[in-house]
Amino acid sequence: MPQSAGHLIVAQLEAHGVRRVYAVPGESYLDVLDGLHDSPIETVVCRHEGGAGFMALAEGRLTGTPGVVMVTRGPGAANAMIAVHTAWQDATALVLFVGLIPVADRERDSFQEFSLTGWFGSTAKRVIVLDDPRRAGEIVAEAMHLAASGRPGPVVIGLPEDVLVQQVGATTAPLRPVASATPSAAEIAAVTERLAAAQHPLIIVGGDGWNDETGRTLMDWAENAAVPVAADWRAYDAVPHSAAYAGWLGYGRADTLAARLDEADLLLFIGCGRSDVQSDGYTRGFAAPTVLVLPDPAATMHSGRIDQQIFSSPAAFVAALAASAATSDAASGGARGTRTDAWMLALQHDQQRFAIPAPDGGNGVDLGVAFALLERELPRDRVVTYGAGNATIWGHRYLSHDHAHSLVAPRNGAMGLAVPAAVAASLIFPHRQAVAICGDGDFFMTAQEVSVAFAEGSAPLVIVVDNGIYGTIVQHQRAHYPGRSSGTSMTNPDFAAWMRSFGGYGQLVERTDDFESALTAALASGIPALLHLRTDPETMPPPATNATPPAHRNTEAGL
């Protein structure tokens, strides 16, 4: 039966099992919106295209299915760029649909005209314009496949409004399965041999594509093989934080772990590469022999030596490694060699000391105390989302992860992700507590997306750390332009009252002693909740040492 190209796009998304699309509506793709009217796909109506894109990115990261976002032409596409850049640098599967002007209006500087390829061509895996309505299903299938294949990332599809309404006899296209290469026995044997010869090996995990089984399997194997496991920047949920966990590399990391990176005599990267953030600006971890497990032939975002590369997903590689161990005489598959537990235990103890919360001192809410309470009181299956900035460092350091798909944060440092990602997480996992951790600058970039939680009936918790400044920039100014802070102060409203104006739970917390009762009330409220924590602008993130901290911290945090 003939249908419009716009309706065929919706049918193709249904065939792919898409459960939600995040959208800011526009007249340029009305026919797709009409197709969604009777679709089982939920249309999550957002307030800003950047927020919609961040929600779709969270969907992709938490479900393993590419997140889908729909925006209109020109200004709408411009607003969505931040999510595309984040998906590109974070290697997260995302499909962005952009409504376009009619074909006949092209190259006439018509209303909201822009160059789709010119804008997104360097920041997406592919940019496709639907000029043939008969190919609507085929192009969607291609985009969903490409977004999730190899190194995941964003794909952008342009939808001319006059093409969408054309009737076609085509049906949905066959789904294209995502290939997952399984490492060969020879490749696993080579990795095992390298590990057996190393006395100070270190595994670094990151990227998307992890699940509970893969994370637990790797950590069980690592403990038997006496190999410590560190996480890449903002990929702390890849593995459970058990005995072999050594902390994270990147901003705010422990000085001790950075030093261990230089001491390692073998580095095994699984799902990520050696980036500038992870290596302290391309200064650490370059000397050791390196094995890279990454389904990206170009090894994008990996710098330095590669002694062996295996084109595999984390799940396929870890399963093969564990299977090899199961058939070996040694519990670790021969990977331990003559190595004792001393190296792994040293890194474990470093991390355990580093993760002990300590008071920060100063005025207002003490974040060391507050995040210790969050670690204790939040459910273990919580989903934590972060924006960018100094306010997140306390969470990275003091909040542990037991489950995969329990963290969404911008690895590219984009501000404004925390709130929309928490809203999306509360829709994806309605029985898990979603918690957004953000600074005052980060929060107000996309704060309006809490309205989506009210519309959808979900109940995320938002923690806003308010020090009245763009803290990370002030920290850099103090280091490089002492006494000359410029362009970094803010004037903030009562965020708690703002939240209450929506009908949510909001509480301003100005004293450390009041935080515990406020947190208890927020979690018990059953509605979207916000805790507005006033803090001292002089209090910077805790120092990156494992030593006992001073009573008041005002030092650099390795950022």
C-alpha positions, 0 to 999 in steps of 0.5 A: 500500500503506498505511503509517504516517505515520511511515514516510511521513515517512521516504519523503518525506525519501528523495524529497528526497535527504536522506542523513543525519538527526541524532538523539537518540532519544525514545519520542515518535517511535518510528515514524519511527525504525522507518521509518529502520531500513530506509531508505538515510538514515543515522541519525547518533545524537548525544549531545545535542540541541544537538549534533545540531542543530549537525550538521544546521546544518552539513549545511545549510550545506555541502550546500545541502540543508536539514539534518534533526534529530530530537529528542523532546518537552519537554527534547529540544526545549529542548536543540535551541533553540540550533540553531534560533536559530543557523539563524534568525540565520545564515539556514541551512536546517534542518528540526527534527522534534520528537516530541510527546505524544499528542493526547488528552493535550494541555493536561493538563500531561502528561509533557514537555508544552510549547507547540511554537508558543510556544517556536519561533514567534518563532525559526522560519520556520514551526511545523507540527504534524502532526495529519492523518496523511494530510498527512505527506508534504505537510507534509515537502515544504512544510517542506523547500521553505520552509526553503530558499526566500527567506531560508533558515532553520529550520522546525519540525514537531511529531509527535504520537506517536499520529498517527505510528502511524496507517495512511494510503493516501497516498504521497509528495508531489511535490517543490516546487522552490525558485524562484531569480529571475534578475535582469533585464537592466535590473537588471544595467544599473542596477548596472553604471551605479552601479559605473561612476560610483563611485570607491570601490565595495565588494562585501560577500558573505555568507550561504549559497548560494555555490559554487566557480563562483560565488565564482571568477566573482565574483572574476574579475569584480571584479578586471577591474572593480577592485572590492574584495570583503569578506566578512561575519562568518564567511562567508569561504569565499563567495569565494576569497581572491584579489587582490580579497579585502579581508578580513572585516567584524565582530569582530576585523576590521582597523581599516583595512577598517572605515575603508574601509567609511566611505570607500566611495561605493557598497556592493553586498551580495550574499547578506547585509545590513548587520548590527550586527556587520558595521557595528560596532554600526550605526555604519559604512557607512550613508552610501554608496548601497547595492545589496542582492542578497538574496531576502528582500523584508523585507530581514531583518537589513539596516539603513539605506538601500537604493537598489536591491534585487534579489531573487536568489540569489548564484549567479543574480546573479553569473552574470547579472553575468558574462554581461553582462560577456561581452557588453560591450565592457569586460571588466568589463561597463562597471562599471569606468568611469574607476576605476583599480586604486588603490582595490582594490590599497589594500584588497588590501595592507591585507588582506595585511599584516593576514593576516601571522601574528606572534608573540604572546609570553607563556607557553604556546603562541604562537597567532600561530606555531601558526596560521601552521603550521596555514595552511601544513600543513592541506590546501587543501581543509580544512573549518574549523569554529569555536565562539564566543569569542576563540580563533577570532580567530586562525583568522579572521585567519590561515587562508585559504579557496580553496573554498566550503563550507569554513567553518562557524561560528555567525554568531549567536555560539552556543558549542558549534558547532565540534565537532559541525560538524566531526564532520558535515563529516567525514561529509559530506566524508570525503576532506577534513580537518575541523578544529574551532577552539575555546576551552576553554569552547566545547569542553566545551559539546559535546565529547561529540559526538566520540563520534559520529566514533568511531561513524561512522569519521571523523577530524576534528581538534580544536584546543582553545585553553585559557587557563582563562577565558571569554576574550571576557567577560574582555576586556569586563570588563577594558575596562568593569570593570578589575581586577574579573573575575568569573564567568569562570574555569574548571578544565579537565581534560587534554583530550588524555587525555580524547580518548585515553580514546575511542581517539583521538589526543590530545596536550597542547602547552604549548610553541610549539616542540612544536606542529609535531610534534604537528600532524604526528602528529595529521594522520597518525594517521588517527583523531579527534585533539585538540591541547590548547594551553595558553596564557597567559590574559593573551594576548588576540587580536591588535590590529586594526591592520596595523602590526607588532605588539609582542612581547606583545599584551594589547590589545582586538581590536575586539570 
